Amino acid sequence: MKKPKKQRVAKVSIEEIEERALRGEDVNAHFTRGRMMPSKSEQVQRVNVDFGNVTLTELDQIAAELNVSRQAVIKLFVQREVDQHFLAKMARKQA
C-alpha cells in the first residue's frame, strides 16, 4: 500500500510567519515539518517515560503557552537539567 503524499506547506514570507506566531498560531510546520529535527551528527534513541496525570496536565499547559508539542517541552526541560548538572559539577571541581 502506498503512503499518501503529505501536504506541502504554502510558501509565505517570514513576516507572515511572525504575525501568525504573534497571534498564537502554530508555525512549527514552516520550520521543522511538524517535528523536532535532530542534527545529522546526533543519533536518536527512543525511550518510554511514564508520567503521572498531574504532570502531563502541567506539561500540556506549558506546551500550549509556548505553542509547541509536549515532547518539545520535555526535551527542553531535560536538556536544561542535564546542562545545569554539568555546570554544577564543573563549578565543584574548580572550587
Secondary structure, DSSP 8 states (H G I E B T S, - for coil): -------------HHHHHHHHHTT---THHHHTTS----TT-----------HHHHHHHHHHHHHHTS-HHHHHHHHHHHHHHHHHHHHHHHHH-
